[in-house]
Amino acid sequence: MSNPHFEIRPLPHGEYLKFLICARRKREDTQERYFYEWGNIHVSLMLTTPAVLQVFKRYIQHYAISGVTDDMLLYPLSAMEWDNMADHWLVSNEDLLISLTDIGYVQRMQPHSFGDKNFNLALCTGEVVFQKAGFRSGGGVKLTHWFKKRPELSIEAFNRHWRDRYAPVFLETAGGAGLVRKYVQNRQLELDRVMFKGTLFEHGGVGEFAGVEEIWFDSLESLARLKRDASLRGPLETALAEFVDPEGSFSMVTTERVVFDYATPGELSPPPAIRDPGSLETQVVAQGYRDWNLPKPVMDTPVG
């Protein structure tokens, strides 16, 4: 980590903002094509766009796992048939705005519109409730619950139930059974949909969920036990019913791919070339993002 042009200063987990995006492919495209576009072309654009590496401290891709059925889940899969979820970590609302409006980001990202116009957007702050010793990000199976709150509850009451009453029940049941590798609660922060006007996300749902919880497992079999094992399902469903509205709440089951991480001690990525002024990537980006067919001033090498 010796690159003098890129300083890495990890913060505690709860000091980051998490910008979460659920997305899906165009209805005429295959999932294979969509994942190729997202996993290769989109990642290549991100890793060579300066604003991305300036504002995003961690970027995780989540790919929906095939073969998951509702009989394995406490809440059904979304009727929107989300294919993927992206998790971006930032340190401020201003950084999120930069990622949406920076000219380099806009000119490089917006033309690469490979999904449909539907998105589910959330801004959260996360709390690690449990993490198994030796845990490392990536791979495995992750269950994500997108919670609607009961209509009579305030967001403050929802959060109290979730943290103080539900988390202990979850840890005693699922944690006690040895099924869980990590458990995180992400609490809703205010997100103004106006900031997405004119962006790829302007038609997305914004801040529609009170909270998002992430649960890491080793396998689909471990995940399915939460529903299929009555000794686990009963206490969980009873505790969830106190604060979650099942109508509209949904599950996502994914596998996690870490693209880059400058936030997690012990898992830090190498410095990005685009933040080094002397790198080839930086020199290519300096040539501009468009109008390559227009003549540029000739830069002759001085003679003598």
Summary of the structure (lengths in Angstrom):
residues: 304
radius of gyration: 21.1
end to end distance: 39.5
largest distance: 84.3
contacts: 899
relative contact order: 0.22
helix: 33%
strand: 29%
